[in-house]
């Protein structure tokens, strides 16, 4: 007999967590090992319970689904994340995929599709709702920033000048400005303020 797929459910709505637990728990091939009400708790419970698949909401307090996915994927690459969301732009979904998610479904997906998606990601595959696939094809993938570019932009958001960032990171002011110019080119921004605004809108950095 095939071993049950162990599932952790992460969603900030109690009724959603309870509904998914009841629904998926009735499947003999699935075992609900726990739930979490935010991304930070999902990360803690994942490390504790070591589930095979995490059914993860995107929009949650304290830590969102993208950030939680990134930390979980880094710490536990064998645990698969399936995003289940009622909303989301192509940028939100794309960032979740970049963070390590193996698939994304809308919350009104049919039960059979959800179960199939869980099995697919547990087996190392991917699974996406048709609506999400269409959205990802229509809208361009959001640009990505390097860790250094993100770090410098975050310091810019906090009001530091190029000289102050230079001293803080122990790099030259010229290098700081080079990175900021690269960020502007990537984001199609005319100046640093616009680059910051675009980066925040596209969830490319956290403040």
MIPA-14447 format. One record per residue: y, x, z negated of N, C-alpha, C, CB in turn; residue in three letters. Coordinates in steps of 0.1 Angstrom, whole numbers, padded with zeros to 4 digits, always signed. Atoms other than C-alpha are relative to their C-alpha. Glycine has a CB too. Layout:
YXZYXZYXZYXZALA ...
//
This chain:
-0012+0008+0000+0000+0000+0000+0012+0009+0000+0000-0010-0012UNK -0012-0008-0001+0034+0013+0010+0009-0001-0013+0009-0004+0012UNK -0008+0000+0012+0056+0023-0020+0013-0009+0002+0004+0014-0004UNK -0012+0008+0000+0085-0001-0028+0012+0009+0002+0001-0008-0012UNK -0013-0006-0001+0120+0009-0018+0009-0003-0012+0007-0004+0014UNK -0008+0002+0012+0141+0014-0049+0015-0001+0003-0003+0012-0010UNK -0013+0003-0004+0175-0001-0046+0010-0001-0012+0001-0013+0008UNK -0011+0002+0009+0208+0002-0065+0011-0008+0007+0006+0014-0005UNK -0011+0008-0006+0235-0024-0058+0013+0003-0006-0004-0016-0001UNK -0014-0003+0005+0272-0015-0061+0010-0009+0006+0003+0015+0003UNK -0010+0010-0005+0297-0043-0059+0008-0004-0012-0007-0012+0007UNK -0009+0004+0012+0327-0053-0081-0001-0015-0003+0014+0005+0002UNK +0001+0014+0003+0319-0090-0079-0014-0003-0007+0001-0008+0013UNK +0012+0003+0007+0293-0101-0105-0010-0009+0007+0003-0006-0014UNK +0008+0009-0008+0281-0130-0084-0007+0006+0012+0008-0012+0004UNK +0006-0007-0012+0275-0108-0054-0011+0009-0005+0011+0009+0007UNK +0011-0008+0005+0255-0083-0075-0012-0008-0004+0005+0008-0012UNK +0010+0009+0004+0235-0111-0090-0008-0006+0011+0005-0011-0010UNK +0006+0006-0012+0229-0128-0057-0009+0010+0008+0011-0006+0009UNK +0008-0010-0007+0218-0096-0040-0013+0004-0007+0008+0012+0003UNK +0012-0004+0008+0195-0087-0069-0011-0010+0001+0005+0002-0014UNK +0010+0011-0001+0178-0121-0068-0006+0000+0014+0007-0013-0003UNK +0005+0001-0014+0176-0122-0030-0009+0012+0004+0012+0000+0009UNK +0008-0011-0004+0163-0087-0024-0011+0003-0009+0009+0013+0000UNK +0011-0002+0010+0142-0086-0056-0012-0009+0003+0005-0003-0014UNK +0011+0009-0004+0121-0114-0041-0009+0006+0011+0005-0014+0004UNK +0008-0006-0011+0109-0091-0013-0010+0010-0007+0010+0007+0010UNK +0010-0009+0006+0076-0074-0023+0002+0015+0004-0013-0005+0004UNK -0002-0014-0004+0087-0042-0005+0012+0006-0006+0001+0000+0015UNK -0013-0005+0005+0119-0038-0024+0000-0001-0016+0012-0008+0005UNK -0001+0000+0015+0126-0030-0061+0014+0003-0004-0010+0010-0007UNK -0013-0002+0005+0160-0035-0077+0000+0008-0013+0008-0013-0001UNK +0001-0009+0012+0164-0006-0102+0013-0001-0008-0002+0014+0004UNK -0012+0001+0007+0200-0013-0112+0012-0005+0008+0003+0013-0007UNK -0013+0004-0007+0236-0023-0103+0012+0008-0006+0002-0015+0000UNK -0012-0007+0005+0271-0009-0107+0012-0009+0005+0001+0014+0006UNK -0011+0008-0003+0305-0026-0107+0012+0007+0006+0005-0007-0013UNK -0011-0008-0007+0326+0002-0093-0007+0013+0005+0012+0003-0009UNK +0005-0012-0006+0322+0035-0074-0004+0011-0010+0009+0005+0010UNK +0003-0010+0010+0323+0057-0104-0013-0003-0007+0011+0001-0011UNK +0013+0004+0006+0295+0037-0121-0011+0002+0009+0002-0014-0005UNK +0011-0001-0010+0275+0037-0089-0004+0015+0001+0005-0004+0014UNK +0003-0014+0000+0277+0075-0089-0009+0004-0012+0012+0009+0001UNK +0007-0003+0012+0266+0077-0125-0015-0006+0000+0007-0005-0012UNK +0013+0007+0000+0237+0052-0121-0009+0006+0011+0002-0015+0003UNK +0008-0006-0010+0226+0069-0089-0007+0013-0005+0008+0003+0013UNK +0005-0012+0006+0222+0102-0107-0011-0003-0011+0011+0008-0006UNK +0009+0004+0010+0204+0084-0135-0013-0006+0005+0006-0009-0010UNK +0011+0008-0005+0181+0061-0115-0007+0006+0012+0004-0014+0003UNK +0005-0006-0012+0176+0081-0083-0006-0010+0010-0011+0011-0004UNK +0005+0010-0009+0173+0051-0060-0003+0006+0014+0010-0012+0001UNK +0002-0004-0014+0161+0054-0024+0012-0005+0009-0013-0007+0006UNK -0011+0005-0007+0189+0032-0011+0010-0006-0009-0005-0011+0011UNK -0011+0006+0007+0223+0022-0024+0007-0010+0009+0010+0010-0006UNK -0008+0010-0007+0238-0011-0011+0014+0001-0006-0007-0014+0000UNK -0013-0003+0005+0274-0002-0014+0012-0008+0006+0003+0015+0002UNK -0012+0007-0005+0306-0023-0012+0011+0011+0003+0005-0010-0011UNK -0010-0010-0003+0336-0005+0003+0012-0001-0010+0006-0003+0014UNK -0012+0002+0008+0364-0020-0018-0004-0003-0014+0009-0011+0005UNK +0003+0002+0014+0359-0014-0055+0010+0008-0008-0014+0006-0003UNK -0010-0007+0008+0381-0004-0084-0005+0014-0005+0004-0009-0012UNK +0002-0014+0006+0383+0031-0101-0004+0010+0011-0012-0001-0010UNK +0003-0009-0012+0365+0047-0071-0006-0009+0011-0011+0011-0005UNK +0005+0009-0010+0359+0030-0038-0013+0005+0006+0011+0000+0012UNK +0014-0003-0006+0327+0030-0017+0000+0013+0008-0004-0011+0008UNK -0001-0013-0008+0338+0059+0006-0001+0012-0009+0012+0000+0008UNK +0000-0011+0009+0345+0082-0023-0013+0002-0007+0012-0001-0010UNK +0013+0000+0007+0314+0072-0042-0011+0006+0009-0004-0014-0005UNK +0010-0004-0010+0293+0077-0010+0001+0015+0002+0002-0007+0013UNK -0001-0014-0002+0307+0112-0005-0006+0008-0012+0015+0004+0001UNK +0005-0007+0012+0299+0123-0041-0015-0001-0001+0006-0005-0013UNK +0015+0003+0001+0264+0107-0040-0007+0008+0010-0003-0015+0001UNK +0007-0007-0011+0255+0122-0006+0000+0015-0003+0008-0003+0013UNK -0001-0014+0003+0266+0156-0018-0010+0004-0011+0014+0005-0004UNK +0009-0002+0011+0246+0154-0050-0015-0004+0002+0005-0007-0013UNK +0014+0006-0003+0216+0134-0037-0002-0003+0014-0002-0012-0009UNK +0001+0002-0015+0212+0138+0001-0011-0009+0004+0000+0012+0007UNK +0011+0008-0004+0179+0120+0000+0002-0015-0003-0013+0005-0008UNK -0003+0014+0003+0194+0088-0014+0009-0005+0011+0007-0001-0014UNK -0008+0005-0011+0207+0067+0015+0009-0011-0004-0010-0006+0011UNK -0010+0010+0003+0238+0045+0014+0002-0009+0012+0014+0007-0003UNK -0002+0011-0010+0241+0012+0033+0013-0007-0005-0012-0009+0001UNK -0013+0007+0003+0277-0001+0033-0002-0015+0003+0012+0006+0008UNK +0000+0014-0001+0279-0039+0028+0014-0005-0003-0011-0007-0008UNK -0014+0003+0003+0314-0052+0032+0005-0013+0007+0009+0011+0005UNK -0006+0012-0006+0335-0083+0039+0012+0004+0009+0005-0010-0011UNK -0012-0004-0008+0364-0063+0054-0002+0014+0004+0012-0002-0008UNK +0000-0015-0003+0371-0029+0068+0005+0002+0015-0014+0005-0002UNK -0004-0004-0014+0388-0013+0098-0010+0011+0005+0015+0006-0001UNK +0008-0011-0005+0371+0012+0120+0001+0013-0008+0002+0002+0015UNK -0002-0012+0008+0387+0039+0100-0007+0000-0013+0016+0002-0003UNK +0007+0001+0013+0372+0026+0067-0015+0003+0003+0002-0014-0006UNK +0015-0002-0003+0337+0025+0083-0003+0014+0004-0004-0010+0010UNK +0002-0014-0005+0341+0058+0101+0000+0010-0012+0010+0003+0010UNK +0000-0009+0012+0351+0075+0068-0012-0001-0008+0013-0003-0008UNK +0013+0002+0007+0321+0060+0051-0011+0007+0006-0003-0015-0002UNK +0010-0007-0007+0299+0074+0078+0001+0015-0002+0000-0004+0015UNK -0003-0014+0002+0316+0108+0076-0004+0004-0014+0015+0003+0002UNK +0003-0003+0014+0310+0106+0038-0015+0001-0002+0006-0010-0009UNK +0014-0001+0001+0273+0102+0044-0008-0013+0001-0004+0006-0013UNK +0007+0013-0001+0266+0065+0048-0009-0001+0012+0010-0012+0000UNK +0010+0001-0011+0236+0057+0070+0002-0013+0008-0014+0001-0005UNK -0002+0013-0007+0248+0022+0080+0010-0008-0006-0013-0007+0001UNK -0010+0010+0005+0272-0007+0076-0003-0013+0005+0014+0005+0003UNK +0002+0014-0004+0267-0044+0076+0011-0009-0006-0014-0005-0005UNK -0009+0009+0006+0290-0073+0071-0007-0009-0010+0007-0009+0011UNK +0007+0007+0010+0283-0094+0040-0006-0013+0004+0009-0002-0012UNK +0006+0012-0004+0275-0125+0059-0012+0002+0010+0010-0009+0007UNK +0011-0003-0009+0247-0107+0078-0012-0009-0005-0004+0015-0001UNK +0012+0008+0004+0214-0127+0078-0009+0009-0009-0008-0004+0013UNK +0008-0007+0010+0189-0118+0051-0010+0009+0007-0008-0011-0008UNK +0010-0008-0007+0163-0105+0076+0006+0013+0005-0007-0008+0011UNK -0007-0011-0005+0189-0082+0091+0003+0010-0011+0013-0004+0007UNK -0003-0009+0011+0198-0068+0057-0012+0007-0005+0006-0009-0012UNK +0013-0006+0004+0162-0062+0047-0004+0011+0011-0011-0010-0001UNK +0003-0010-0010+0156-0045+0081+0008+0012-0001+0001-0007+0014UNK -0010-0012+0001+0187-0023+0076-0004+0009-0011+0014-0006-0002UNK +0004-0008+0011+0175-0012+0042-0013+0008+0003-0003-0010-0012UNK +0012-0007-0004+0141-0003+0056+0004+0012+0010-0010-0009+0006UNK -0004-0009-0010+0158+0015+0085+0006+0013-0006+0009-0006+0010UNK -0006-0012+0006+0180+0037+0064-0009+0007-0010+0013-0004-0008UNK +0009-0006+0009+0153+0043+0038-0010+0010+0008-0009-0010-0007UNK +0009-0008-0008+0132+0057+0067+0007+0011+0008-0007-0008+0010UNK -0008-0011-0006+0160+0081+0077+0008-0004+0013-0009+0011+0004UNK -0007+0004-0012+0175+0059+0105+0014-0005-0004-0008-0011+0006UNK -0013+0006+0002+0208+0040+0108-0001-0015+0003+0011+0007+0009UNK +0000+0015-0003+0217+0003+0109+0015-0005-0001-0008-0007-0011UNK -0014+0005+0000+0250-0014+0118+0000-0014+0006+0009+0009+0009UNK -0002+0013-0006+0260-0050+0123+0006+0001+0014+0010-0009-0010UNK -0006+0000-0014+0269-0059+0159+0015+0000+0000-0005-0012+0008UNK -0015+0000+0001+0305-0066+0148+0006+0013-0003+0004-0011-0011UNK -0004-0013+0004+0308-0032+0132-0002+0010+0012-0007+0005-0013UNK +0002-0008-0011+0293-0015+0162+0011-0001+0011-0014-0002+0007UNK -0011+0003-0010+0318-0032+0185+0013+0005-0004+0001-0015+0002UNK -0013-0005+0005+0347-0023+0163+0001+0015+0001+0002-0005-0015UNK +0000-0014+0000+0337+0013+0161+0002+0005+0015-0013+0006-0006UNK -0001-0004-0014+0334+0015+0199+0014-0003+0006-0010-0008+0009UNK -0013+0003-0005+0368-0002+0205+0011+0009-0005+0003-0015-0003UNK -0011-0008+0006+0389+0018+0181-0004+0014-0001+0003-0006-0014UNK +0003-0015+0000+0391+0056+0182-0003+0004-0014+0012+0008+0005UNK +0004-0006+0013+0375+0076+0154+0013+0006-0006-0011+0010+0002UNK -0012-0006+0006+0402+0086+0129-0001+0015-0001+0002-0006-0015UNK +0000-0014+0000+0412+0122+0129-0005+0005-0014+0014+0006+0003UNK +0004-0005+0012+0398+0144+0102+0008+0013-0004-0016+0004+0000UNK -0007-0012+0005+0416+0170+0081-0009+0010-0007+0012-0004-0009UNK +0008-0010+0008+0402+0203+0068+0004-0002-0015+0003+0014+0006UNK -0003+0000+0014+0400+0207+0031+0014+0006-0004-0011+0007-0008UNK -0013-0007+0002+0430+0231+0032+0011-0009+0004+0000+0014+0007UNK -0011+0009-0005+0451+0207+0053+0002-0011-0010-0004-0005+0014UNK -0001+0011+0010+0443+0179+0029+0007+0004-0013-0014-0007-0003UNK -0005-0005+0013+0451+0200-0001+0015+0002+0001-0007+0014-0004UNK -0014-0003-0002+0485+0211+0013+0008-0013+0002+0002+0009+0013UNK -0006+0013-0002+0493+0175+0024+0002-0007-0014-0007-0008+0010UNK -0001+0006+0013+0485+0163-0011+0011+0006-0009-0013+0001-0008UNK -0011-0006+0007+0509+0188-0026+0013-0004+0005-0002+0016+0001UNK -0012+0005-0007+0535+0177-0001+0004-0014-0006-0001-0001+0015UNK -0002+0013+0005+0530+0141-0013+0006+0001-0014-0013-0008-0001UNK -0004-0001+0014+0536+0153-0049+0014+0007-0001-0010+0008-0007UNK -0014-0005+0000+0570+0167-0038+0002+0015+0000+0007-0005-0012UNK -0001-0014+0000+0562+0204-0036+0005+0005+0014-0013+0007-0003UNK -0005-0007-0013+0581+0226-0010-0011+0009+0005+0013+0007-0003UNK +0010-0010-0006+0563+0250+0013-0001+0012-0009+0005+0004+0015UNK +0001-0012+0009+0573+0279-0010-0008-0003-0012+0015+0004-0003UNK +0007+0003+0012+0560+0261-0040-0015-0001+0002+0005-0013-0006UNK +0014+0001-0004+0527+0253-0022-0006+0013+0002-0002-0009+0012UNK +0004-0014-0003+0525+0289-0011-0003+0007-0013+0011+0007+0008UNK +0002-0006+0013+0528+0301-0047-0012-0006-0007+0012+0000-0008UNK +0011+0007+0007+0503+0276-0060-0013+0003+0006+0002-0015+0001UNK +0013-0002-0007+0476+0283-0034-0002+0015+0004+0000-0008+0013UNK +0000-0014-0003+0484+0320-0031-0002+0003+0015-0012+0006-0008UNK +0000-0003-0014+0489+0319+0006+0015+0001+0004-0007-0011+0008UNK -0014-0001-0004+0521+0326+0027+0006-0013+0004+0000+0010+0012UNK -0007+0012-0004+0547+0300+0034-0002-0003+0015+0016+0001-0003UNK +0003+0001-0015+0541+0307+0071-0013-0008+0002+0000+0014+0007UNK +0013+0007-0001+0505+0296+0066+0000-0014-0004-0011+0008-0008UNK -0002+0014+0005+0515+0265+0047+0006-0008+0012+0009-0001-0012UNK -0006+0007-0011+0538+0255+0076-0009-0001+0012+0013+0007+0004UNK +0009+0001-0011+0512+0263+0102-0010-0012-0002-0008+0013+0001UNK +0009+0011+0003+0488+0239+0084+0007-0013+0001-0006+0002-0014UNK -0007+0013-0001+0514+0212+0082+0003-0004+0014+0013+0001-0008UNK -0002+0002-0015+0522+0216+0119-0013-0005+0006+0005+0012+0007UNK +0013+0004-0005+0485+0212+0126-0003-0014-0004-0011+0010-0004UNK +0002+0013+0005+0483+0181+0105+0009-0010+0008+0004-0002-0015UNK -0009+0008-0008+0513+0166+0124-0005-0003+0014+0014+0006+0001UNK +0005+0001-0013+0497+0173+0157-0013-0009+0000-0004+0014+0006UNK +0012+0008+0001+0464+0157+0146+0003-0015-0001-0009+0005-0012UNK -0004+0014+0004+0481+0126+0133+0010-0006+0010+0005-0001-0014UNK -0011+0005-0009+0507+0123+0161+0012-0003-0007-0005-0012+0007UNK -0011+0002+0008+0534+0125+0135+0012+0008+0004-0003+0002-0015UNK -0012-0008-0004+0570+0135+0142+0005+0009-0011+0011-0010+0004UNK -0004-0008+0011+0576+0149+0108-0009-0001-0012+0015-0004-0005UNK +0009+0000+0011+0560+0155+0074-0001-0013-0007+0004+0011-0010UNK +0000+0013+0007+0570+0122+0059-0009-0010+0008+0014-0006-0001UNK +0008+0009-0008+0554+0104+0088-0015+0004-0001+0005+0000+0015UNK +0014-0004+0001+0523+0125+0086-0006-0005-0013-0001+0016+0000UNK +0005+0005+0013+0520+0116+0049-0003-0015+0001+0010+0003-0011UNK +0002+0015-0001+0524+0079+0057-0012-0004+0008+0013-0006+0006UNK +0012+0002-0008+0498+0080+0084-0013+0004-0007+0001+0008+0014UNK +0011-0005+0007+0474+0100+0063-0004-0010-0011+0002+0013-0006UNK +0003+0009+0011+0477+0075+0034-0006-0013+0006+0012-0003-0008UNK +0004+0012-0007+0473+0045+0058-0014+0001+0005+0009-0004+0011UNK +0013-0002-0005+0442+0060+0073-0010+0005-0011+0000+0010+0011UNK +0009-0004+0011+0427+0069+0039-0005+0014+0001-0011-0009-0002UNK +0004-0014-0002+0427+0106+0048+0002+0008-0013+0007+0006+0011UNK -0002-0007+0013+0439+0116+0013+0002-0010-0011+0012+0010+0001UNK -0001+0008+0012+0440+0103-0022+0012+0004-0009-0013+0000-0008UNK -0011-0004+0010+0470+0102-0046-0002-0008-0012+0014-0001+0007UNK 
//
